[in-house]
Amino acid sequence: MSSIRYAFLKPSLDAHTLGINAAVDLVRDCGYEVIVGDQAVSEYLNEIQHEKHQEYIIEWLRAQRINRVGLTYRLDPEAAVDMVGYFIRALRSAELLSHQGGPIDGVFFAGLPSACERIEKEHKGLVVTFGGGESPSETLVKLNVPSERIPRDVLAGSGYDDFRLQFGSDVINSQEYLGLQPVDRSGYPEFGTRRDTVERRLQHALKHEPFYPLMRAHCGPYDAKGTREESVKEFIAWARQLGKNGYLDILSIGTSQLTQSNFGENWGDRPNGGGVPINSPEEYREVWENSRPLLLRTYAGTKRIPELAAIHEETINICWHALSLWWFNQLDGRGPYDLYTNLQQHVEALRYIAQTGKPFEANVSHHFAFRGADDVTYIVSAYLAAKLAKSLGIRTYILQNMLNTPRMTWGVQDLAKSRAMLTLLRELEGPTFRVILQPRAGLDYFRPDLYEAKVQLAAVTALMDDIEPLDETSPPIIHVVSYSEAVHLATPDIIDDSVKITLFALKKYRELRKGGAIEDMSANGDVAARQAALLRSARIVIASLERHIPQLYTPEGLYLAFAAGFLPTPFLWNDSGEYQFAKRWNTKSYRGGTVLVDEQGKPISPEEVVNYAVSNLPEGHYLLKEKAPQRG
């Protein structure tokens, strides 16, 4: 154990803990003692401008014999800058910095990119900042950990990520992607017509070598200074440009919150909340007419959900529907329905979607991950959504797989999660049910520096291709997250450039694989071991769910699964006691994954999770009976 002692502190106002927990575990694994600020320190950091609070923190640092200290705050950038300023002033006043003869030779800050930029300027290198996206080895180097102290498995896990980033850098620096021409998809009669479908376009693409995945992107401009009609008009122009340029196959219309919650109503002066504010079937039809030959899709409604699904069918010939089951309701503050009513609405909508013959995508797993769920819950929730869809007659299931979520996830863990999830879902496949993989980058994966973000986009494309590296028809669809995501909305030019980077990176990575220049990740032992562990745990949870909730694949069954605690969600925003069992466990980052832990931070087994949840089923049935007396 090194004599150097680290401390990590955060204000109690900031509920984000995964990042600080990941840093703590990484540093401890390198043989250092790490102290996490207690509740009193966290409370005093909230109001560090008070001299007495600064004195308490200084005395705590002295008592703990701290040599290196990290601060984190991921909320208001202005408050973060002030907090760090007061902290540095207190260290200087107490002469604790090493250049003053004190014990502290390193100060670090992790937070929003804008806060990091200002802190670096104001403190002229005294504070090392972390804006997000750093690999484990990069994190440790920035924390002044010598490479010889970094554990071998951390170096190995980080090595794969570092290699992909170097590959991404080579792709972007070559600028060859700029000359990439769009893939011609037009060789089938239904192309771009009302009879076109994602299955037909994919079937046509699979007839050509080399195979290039269908490209999907999200787009939804909104100008708060203009009128609603002007924003819709701008989006229609963007859709026309994207259709004409030909790089994109599938355009996801990023509609506003009001479109989702109050479609067709008089919005008055209610805030739009971002996204294109479409509010009539006629506007949807105009989008379709101007976007030829793109396939279109859009967000589901958060109320009158089956009705809006029908409108999307009739107006934009939606190429697939998407629902979130447990999410976009009162549970996360994104919709008006309680959880049980939301599940009822979604099941009703799924029955309608099955009648249309259109595919279905469940936006489920990453919403659990956003709220602190572990990797097993990510996988189990995807399986439950897919089996529900199959039971209701859906024939084609689009499996959206959000990589880099949370963003400190190692690439080898993402591969293991993806393969475990695919293994389970493909066990559901048969003559009447097909799974189509659609990976994407994480929502907060990209760095604010646009060059670095382009590098990351190429790197995550390589990760997608390594999910099933021996199958050149996988992934069939890629959801391209534009590289400007961390800075501003993507324009049509940025979307097209992002598609070019993705397609070119895919082409170059496959060339490297054929030439033996990259590791065969299908034979990577670490990934295989992680996959086996995730599969075992997921099967235990699924088996218990199906054993103890006989009508699991119903609104009632899925409500019970959540309310009893089978799907742990520690960062659930809803404070209702109705969901106390879902919030029972904590999670932390461990070896590049996210695991459930108890109050002492020790990992817990899937058996403990299901035993706890089973014990809560009587209470779950009581809660359900209050909502649905005839079914509880």
C-alpha positions in Angstrom: 0.0 0.0 0.0 1.4 3.4 -1.0 1.8 6.1 1.7 0.0 8.6 -0.7 -3.6 9.1 0.3 -6.4 10.3 -2.0 -9.6 12.0 -1.0 -12.7 12.3 -3.3 -15.3 14.9 -2.3 -18.7 16.0 -3.7 -21.4 18.3 -2.6 -24.5 16.5 -1.3 -26.6 18.5 -3.7 -25.2 16.4 -6.6 -26.8 13.0 -6.6 -24.4 11.6 -9.3 -22.2 8.9 -7.7 -21.2 6.4 -10.4 -18.3 8.6 -11.6 -16.8 9.2 -8.2 -17.3 5.5 -7.2 -15.5 4.4 -10.4 -12.6 6.7 -9.7 -12.4 5.5 -6.1 -12.3 1.8 -7.2 -9.7 2.5 -9.9 -7.3 4.2 -7.5 -7.8 1.7 -4.7 -7.0 -1.1 -7.2 -3.6 0.6 -7.8 -2.7 0.2 -4.1 -3.6 3.6 -2.7 -5.7 4.4 0.3 -8.8 6.4 -0.7 -11.0 8.4 1.6 -14.5 9.5 0.5 -15.8 12.7 2.1 -18.4 12.0 4.7 -21.9 13.6 4.9 -20.6 16.6 6.9 -17.9 17.3 4.3 -20.5 17.0 1.5 -22.9 19.4 3.3 -20.2 22.0 3.9 -19.1 21.8 0.2 -22.7 22.9 -0.6 -21.9 26.3 0.9 -18.1 26.4 0.9 -18.3 30.2 0.6 -18.6 30.4 4.3 -15.3 30.6 6.1 -16.3 28.2 8.9 -17.2 25.5 6.3 -13.8 26.0 4.7 -12.1 25.6 8.0 -14.0 22.3 8.7 -12.9 20.9 5.3 -9.3 21.9 5.8 -9.2 20.3 9.2 -10.8 17.1 7.8 -8.1 17.0 5.1 -5.4 17.4 7.7 -6.9 14.7 10.0 -7.1 12.3 7.1 -3.5 13.1 6.0 -4.6 13.7 2.4 -2.0 14.2 -0.4 -4.3 14.3 -3.5 -7.9 15.5 -3.6 -10.6 15.2 -6.2 -13.8 17.3 -6.4 -16.8 16.5 -8.5 -19.9 18.5 -9.4 -22.0 17.8 -12.5 -24.8 20.3 -12.0 -24.6 24.1 -12.5 -21.2 25.1 -14.1 -21.2 28.5 -12.4 -21.6 26.8 -9.0 -18.8 24.3 -9.8 -16.4 27.1 -10.7 -17.2 29.0 -7.5 -16.8 25.8 -5.4 -13.4 25.0 -6.8 -12.3 28.7 -6.4 -13.2 28.7 -2.7 -11.6 25.3 -2.2 -8.2 26.4 -3.8 -8.3 29.6 -1.8 -8.8 27.7 1.4 -5.9 25.3 0.6 -3.6 28.3 -0.1 -4.6 30.1 3.1 -3.9 27.0 5.1 -0.6 26.5 3.1 -1.5 22.9 2.3 -0.3 22.9 -1.3 3.1 21.2 -2.0 4.7 24.3 -3.5 4.0 26.0 -0.1 5.6 23.1 1.7 2.3 21.4 2.4 1.2 17.8 1.8 -1.2 18.2 -1.2 0.5 17.7 -4.6 -2.6 17.1 -6.7 -6.0 18.7 -7.1 -8.6 17.3 -9.5 -12.0 18.2 -10.7 -14.6 16.2 -12.7 -17.7 18.0 -14.0 -19.4 19.5 -17.0 -17.1 20.4 -19.9 -17.9 24.2 -19.7 -17.0 24.1 -16.0 -13.8 22.2 -16.7 -12.8 24.8 -19.3 -13.3 27.7 -17.0 -11.5 26.0 -14.1 -8.5 25.2 -16.2 -8.2 28.9 -17.3 -8.7 30.4 -13.9 -6.3 28.1 -12.1 -3.6 27.8 -14.8 -2.9 24.1 -14.6 -3.1 23.8 -10.8 -6.4 21.9 -11.1 -6.5 18.9 -13.5 -9.9 18.5 -15.0 -12.0 15.6 -16.2 -14.7 16.5 -18.7 -15.9 13.0 -19.4 -14.9 10.2 -21.8 -11.5 9.4 -20.3 -10.5 5.8 -20.5 -9.5 4.0 -17.2 -5.8 4.3 -18.0 -6.1 7.9 -19.0 -8.0 8.6 -15.8 -5.3 7.1 -13.7 -2.4 8.9 -15.5 -4.2 12.2 -15.0 -4.6 11.3 -11.3 -0.8 11.0 -11.1 -0.7 7.2 -10.9 2.5 5.7 -12.4 1.8 3.1 -15.1 3.7 0.4 -13.2 1.0 0.6 -10.4 -1.9 0.1 -12.8 -3.3 -3.5 -12.5 -2.8 -5.7 -15.6 -6.5 -6.3 -16.2 -7.2 -2.5 -16.1 -4.5 -2.0 -18.7 -5.9 -4.8 -20.8 -9.5 -3.5 -20.6 -8.3 0.0 -21.2 -5.9 -1.2 -23.9 -8.8 -2.2 -26.2 -10.5 1.2 -25.7 -7.2 3.0 -26.3 -6.6 1.0 -29.5 -10.0 1.9 -30.8 -9.4 5.6 -30.1 -6.1 5.4 -31.9 -7.9 3.8 -34.8 -10.5 6.5 -34.7 -7.8 9.2 -34.7 -6.2 7.6 -37.8 -9.6 7.6 -39.6 -10.2 11.2 -38.9 -6.7 12.4 -39.6 -6.7 10.7 -43.0 -9.8 12.7 -44.0 -10.5 10.0 -46.5 -14.0 9.7 -45.2 -14.9 13.1 -46.6 -14.9 11.7 -50.1 -17.2 8.8 -49.3 -20.2 8.5 -51.6 -23.7 7.5 -50.4 -24.7 3.9 -50.7 -27.3 3.4 -53.5 -30.3 1.7 -52.0 -32.7 2.3 -54.9 -32.7 -1.1 -56.7 -36.1 -2.4 -55.5 -39.5 -1.2 -56.7 -40.9 -0.1 -53.3 -38.0 2.2 -52.6 -39.1 5.5 -51.1 -42.8 4.8 -51.7 -45.7 4.2 -49.3 -45.0 0.5 -49.6 -41.4 0.8 -48.5 -40.4 -0.9 -45.2 -37.2 -1.3 -43.2 -37.4 -5.0 -43.9 -37.5 -4.5 -47.7 -34.6 -2.0 -47.6 -32.5 -4.3 -45.4 -33.3 -7.3 -47.6 -32.1 -5.3 -50.7 -28.9 -4.2 -48.8 -28.1 -7.8 -47.9 -28.0 -8.8 -51.6 -24.9 -6.6 -52.1 -21.3 -7.0 -51.2 -19.8 -5.5 -49.3 -22.8 -5.1 -47.0 -23.3 -1.7 -45.4 -25.7 -1.4 -42.5 -28.8 0.9 -42.8 -28.0 4.3 -41.3 -30.5 5.9 -38.9 -30.1 9.3 -37.3 -32.1 11.6 -35.1 -33.0 15.2 -36.0 -35.3 17.8 -34.4 -34.4 21.5 -34.6 -36.2 24.1 -32.6 -35.6 27.8 -32.4 -37.2 29.4 -29.2 -37.0 32.8 -30.9 -39.1 31.9 -33.8 -42.7 30.7 -34.2 -43.8 27.0 -34.0 -44.6 27.1 -37.7 -41.1 28.4 -38.5 -39.5 25.5 -36.6 -41.6 23.0 -38.5 -40.7 24.6 -41.8 -37.0 24.5 -41.0 -37.3 20.8 -40.1 -39.1 20.0 -43.4 -36.2 21.8 -45.3 -33.7 19.7 -43.3 -35.6 16.5 -44.1 -35.7 17.4 -47.8 -31.9 18.0 -47.8 -31.2 14.7 -46.0 -33.4 12.8 -48.4 -31.7 14.4 -51.4 -28.2 13.8 -50.2 -28.7 10.1 -49.8 -26.4 9.2 -46.9 -29.2 8.5 -44.5 -31.7 5.6 -44.7 -33.9 6.2 -41.6 -34.8 9.7 -40.2 -36.0 9.7 -36.6 -38.1 12.9 -36.1 -37.1 14.4 -32.8 -40.4 15.8 -31.8 -41.0 18.1 -28.9 -42.3 17.1 -25.5 -45.6 18.9 -26.4 -45.9 16.9 -29.6 -45.6 13.7 -27.5 -48.0 14.8 -24.7 -50.5 17.2 -26.3 -50.6 16.5 -30.0 -53.4 18.3 -31.8 -54.3 20.5 -28.8 -54.0 24.2 -28.3 -50.6 24.7 -26.7 -51.1 28.3 -25.8 -47.9 29.6 -24.2 -46.7 26.3 -22.7 -42.9 25.8 -23.1 -41.9 23.5 -26.0 -38.9 21.9 -24.2 -36.9 21.4 -27.4 -37.5 19.3 -30.5 -39.5 20.0 -33.6 -43.1 21.1 -32.5 -45.2 19.2 -35.0 -48.9 19.5 -34.0 -51.1 18.2 -36.8 -51.4 15.2 -39.1 -51.0 17.6 -42.1 -47.6 18.6 -40.9 -46.5 15.0 -40.5 -47.7 14.3 -44.1 -45.7 17.3 -45.3 -42.6 15.9 -43.7 -43.2 12.5 -45.5 -43.7 14.1 -48.9 -40.5 16.3 -48.6 -38.2 13.6 -47.2 -38.4 11.1 -50.1 -36.8 8.5 -50.2 -36.1 8.3 -46.5 -37.8 5.9 -44.1 -39.3 7.8 -41.2 -40.1 7.2 -37.6 -40.8 9.4 -34.6 -41.3 9.3 -30.8 -44.4 7.7 -29.3 -46.9 9.7 -27.5 -46.9 9.9 -23.7 -50.8 9.9 -23.6 -53.4 8.6 -26.0 -50.5 6.3 -27.0 -52.4 3.9 -29.3 -54.1 6.8 -31.1 -50.8 8.5 -31.9 -49.4 5.2 -33.1 -52.2 5.1 -35.6 -51.6 8.7 -36.7 -47.9 7.9 -37.3 -48.9 4.9 -39.4 -51.3 7.0 -41.5 -49.2 10.1 -42.0 -45.5 9.1 -42.2 -45.8 5.4 -42.8 -43.7 4.9 -39.7 -41.0 2.3 -40.4 -41.1 1.0 -36.9 -42.7 2.0 -33.6 -40.9 2.5 -30.3 -42.2 2.3 -26.8 -40.5 2.5 -23.4 -42.9 0.4 -21.2 -41.7 1.4 -17.7 -40.7 4.9 -18.7 -42.0 8.2 -20.0 -44.7 8.5 -17.3 -45.0 9.7 -13.7 -42.1 7.5 -12.8 -39.5 9.7 -14.5 -41.6 12.8 -14.9 -41.9 12.5 -18.6 -45.6 11.7 -19.0 -49.0 12.0 -17.2 -49.8 8.3 -16.5 -48.9 6.3 -13.5 -46.7 3.3 -14.2 -49.6 0.7 -14.3 -51.7 2.8 -16.6 -48.7 3.5 -18.8 -48.1 -0.3 -19.2 -51.7 -0.8 -20.1 -51.5 1.9 -22.8 -48.3 0.4 -24.2 -49.7 -3.1 -24.3 -52.7 -1.8 -26.1 -50.5 0.1 -28.5 -48.4 -3.1 -29.1 -51.5 -5.0 -30.1 -52.3 -2.3 -32.7 -48.6 -2.3 -33.9 -48.8 -6.1 -34.3 -51.9 -5.7 -36.5 -50.0 -3.3 -38.8 -47.1 -5.8 -39.2 -44.6 -3.1 -38.5 -41.4 -3.8 -36.4 -41.2 -2.6 -32.8 -38.3 -1.2 -30.8 -38.2 -1.1 -27.0 -36.5 2.0 -25.6 -36.1 0.3 -22.2 -32.6 -0.9 -21.2 -30.7 2.4 -21.5 -33.5 4.2 -19.5 -32.8 1.8 -16.6 -29.0 2.5 -17.0 -29.7 6.2 -16.9 -31.1 5.7 -13.5 -28.2 3.7 -12.1 -29.3 0.1 -12.9 -26.7 -2.6 -13.1 -25.7 -4.4 -16.3 -27.8 -7.5 -15.4 -30.9 -5.3 -15.2 -30.0 -3.8 -18.5 -30.1 -7.2 -20.1 -33.1 -8.6 -18.2 -35.3 -5.6 -19.1 -34.4 -6.0 -22.8 -35.5 -9.7 -22.6 -38.8 -8.9 -20.9 -39.6 -6.3 -23.5 -38.8 -8.6 -26.4 -40.8 -11.5 -25.0 -43.7 -9.2 -24.3 -43.6 -8.1 -27.9 -43.5 -11.6 -29.2 -46.4 -12.7 -27.0 -48.5 -9.9 -28.5 -47.8 -10.8 -32.1 -44.8 -8.6 -33.0 -42.8 -10.3 -35.8 -39.8 -8.1 -36.1 -38.0 -6.7 -33.0 -35.5 -3.9 -33.3 -33.0 -4.3 -30.5 -31.6 -0.9 -29.7 -28.4 -1.3 -27.8 -26.9 1.9 -26.3 -23.2 1.4 -25.8 -21.0 3.5 -23.4 -23.9 3.7 -20.9 -22.8 4.7 -18.4 -19.9 6.3 -20.2 -17.2 4.8 -17.9 -18.2 1.3 -19.2 -15.2 -0.5 -20.8 -15.4 -1.7 -24.3 -14.9 -5.3 -23.3 -17.9 -5.0 -20.9 -20.0 -3.5 -23.6 -19.2 -6.5 -25.9 -20.1 -8.9 -23.1 -23.4 -7.1 -22.3 -24.3 -7.0 -26.0 -23.5 -10.7 -26.6 -25.3 -11.8 -23.5 -28.4 -9.8 -24.5 -28.3 -11.2 -28.1 -27.9 -14.7 -26.8 -31.1 -14.4 -24.7 -33.2 -12.6 -27.3 -32.2 -15.0 -30.1 -33.5 -17.8 -28.1 -36.9 -16.2 -28.7 -36.4 -16.2 -32.5 -38.4 -18.5 -34.8 -40.5 -18.5 -37.9 -42.7 -15.7 -36.5 -40.2 -13.6 -34.6 -36.9 -12.0 -35.7 -34.4 -9.8 -33.8 -32.5 -7.0 -35.6 -29.6 -5.5 -33.8 -29.3 -1.7 -33.8 -26.3 -0.4 -31.7 -25.6 3.2 -31.0 -23.2 5.4 -29.0 -24.2 6.6 -25.5 -26.2 9.7 -25.0 -23.4 11.5 -23.1 -20.5 9.7 -24.6 -19.1 12.4 -26.9 -16.7 15.0 -25.7 -17.3 18.7 -26.5 -14.2 19.0 -28.6 -15.5 18.3 -32.1 -12.3 16.7 -33.3 -12.2 14.4 -30.3 -15.9 13.6 -30.8 -15.3 12.6 -34.4 -12.5 10.3 -33.2 -14.9 8.8 -30.6 -17.5 8.2 -33.3 -15.1 6.2 -35.4 -14.0 4.3 -32.3 -17.5 3.4 -31.2 -18.2 2.2 -34.8 -15.3 -0.3 -34.3 -16.9 -1.4 -31.0 -20.2 -2.0 -32.8 -18.5 -4.2 -35.4 -16.8 -6.3 -32.7 -20.1 -7.3 -31.2 -20.4 -10.0 -33.9 -17.0 -9.7 -35.6 -17.3 -12.8 -37.7 -20.6 -11.7 -39.3 -20.2 -9.0 -41.9 -24.0 -8.5 -42.0 -24.0 -7.4 -38.4 -25.0 -4.9 -37.3 -27.8 -4.6 -39.8 -28.8 -1.1 -38.6 -26.7 1.5 -36.9 -28.2 4.4 -35.0 -25.6 7.1 -35.8 -25.3 9.6 -32.9 -23.9 12.8 -34.5 -20.5 13.9 -33.2 -21.8 17.4 -32.3 -24.2 15.9 -29.7 -22.3 17.3 -26.7 -22.2 20.8 -28.1 -25.2 21.6 -30.3 -27.9 20.0 -32.4 -26.8 18.3 -35.5 -27.5 20.0 -38.8 -28.0 18.0 -42.0 -24.3 18.5 -43.0 -23.2 17.2 -39.6 -25.5 14.2 -39.8 -24.2 13.4 -43.3 -20.6 13.7 -42.0 -21.4 11.5 -39.1 -22.7 8.8 -41.4 -19.6 9.2 -43.6 -17.3 8.7 -40.6 -19.4 5.6 -39.5 -19.4 3.9 -42.9 -15.7 4.7 -43.6 -14.6 3.5 -40.1 -16.6 0.3 -40.6 -14.9 -0.3 -44.0 -11.4 0.3 -42.6 -11.9 -1.7 -39.5 -13.0 -4.7 -41.5 -10.0 -4.3 -43.8 -7.8 -4.4 -40.7 -9.5 -7.5 -39.4 -9.1 -9.3 -42.7 -5.4 -8.4 -42.7 -4.9 -9.7 -39.1 -4.0 -6.3 -37.9 -6.5 -6.2 -35.0 -7.4 -8.6 -32.2 -10.1 -11.2 -33.0 -12.5 -10.1 -30.3 -14.6 -13.2 -30.9 -11.9 -15.1 -29.1 -11.1 -12.7 -26.3 -11.2 -14.6 -23.0 -12.0 -11.6 -20.8 -15.1 -10.8 -22.9 -16.2 -14.5 -22.8 -15.8 -14.7 -19.1 -17.8 -11.5 -18.6 -20.5 -12.7 -21.0 -20.8 -16.0 -19.1 -21.2 -14.3 -15.8 -23.8 -11.8 -17.1 -25.8 -14.6 -18.8 -25.8 -16.7 -15.6 -27.1 -13.8 -13.5 -29.7 -12.7 -16.1 -31.0 -16.3 -16.4 -31.4 -16.5 -12.6 -33.5 -13.3 -12.5 -35.6 -14.2 -15.5 -36.3 -17.7 -14.2 -37.4 -16.3 -10.8 -39.6 -13.7 -12.5 -41.3 -16.4 -14.7 -41.7 -18.7 -11.7 -43.1 -16.3 -9.2 -45.2 -14.0 -11.5 -47.4 -16.4 -13.6 -48.8 -13.7 -15.9 -45.5 -11.9 -16.2 -46.0 -10.6 -19.8 -49.0 -8.4 -19.0 -49.3 -4.9 -17.6 -50.0 -6.5 -14.2 -46.9 -8.8 -14.4 -44.5 -6.1 -15.5 -45.8 -3.7 -12.8 -45.2 -6.4 -10.2 -41.7 -7.1 -11.5 -40.8 -3.4 -11.0 -42.6 -2.7 -7.8 -41.2 -5.8 -6.0 -37.6 -5.0 -6.9 -36.7 -7.5 -9.6 -35.4 -4.6 -11.7 -33.2 -2.5 -9.3 -33.2 1.2 -10.2 -31.3 3.0 -7.5 -31.4 6.5 -9.0 -35.1 6.6 -9.5 -36.3 10.2 -9.3 -39.8 9.3 -8.1 -39.8 9.5 -4.3 -43.0 7.6 -3.9 -43.0 4.7 -1.3 -44.7 2.7 -4.0 -41.3 2.0 -5.6 -39.1 1.7 -2.5 -38.1 -1.9 -3.3 -36.8 -0.8 -6.8 -34.5 1.6 -5.0 -33.3 -0.9 -2.4 -29.8 -1.5 -3.7 -26.9 0.8 -4.8 -24.7 0.3 -7.8 -21.0 1.0 -8.5 -18.6 0.8 -11.4 -16.4 -2.3 -11.1 -13.9 -3.5 -13.6 -15.6 -1.5 -16.4 -19.1 -2.7 -15.6 -21.9 -1.6 -13.3 -22.8 -4.0 -10.4 -25.2 -4.0 -7.5 -23.8 -3.5 -4.1 -25.0 -3.4 -0.5 -24.6 -0.6 2.0 -21.0 -1.5 2.6 -20.2 -1.4 -1.2 -19.9 -5.2 -1.5 -21.3 -6.8 -4.7 -24.5 -8.8 -4.2 -25.5 -11.9 -6.0 -28.5 -12.3 -8.3 -29.9 -14.8 -5.8 -30.0 -12.1 -3.2 -31.8 -9.8 -5.6 -34.5 -12.3 -6.5 -35.0 -13.5 -2.9 -35.5 -9.9 -1.8 -37.9 -9.3 -4.6 -39.9 -12.5 -4.0 -40.3 -11.5 -0.4 -41.9 -8.2 -1.6 -44.5 -9.7 -3.9 -47.3 -9.7 -1.3 -46.8 -5.9 -0.9 -46.6 -5.6 -4.7 -49.9 -7.5 -5.1 -51.5 -5.2 -2.5 -50.3 -2.1 -4.5 -51.6 -3.6 -7.7 -55.0 -4.5 -6.2 -55.5 -0.8 -5.3 -54.9 0.1 -9.0 -56.7 -2.9 -10.6 -59.0 -4.6 -8.1 -60.1 -7.2 -10.6 -56.5 -8.3 -11.3 -54.5 -7.8 -8.1 
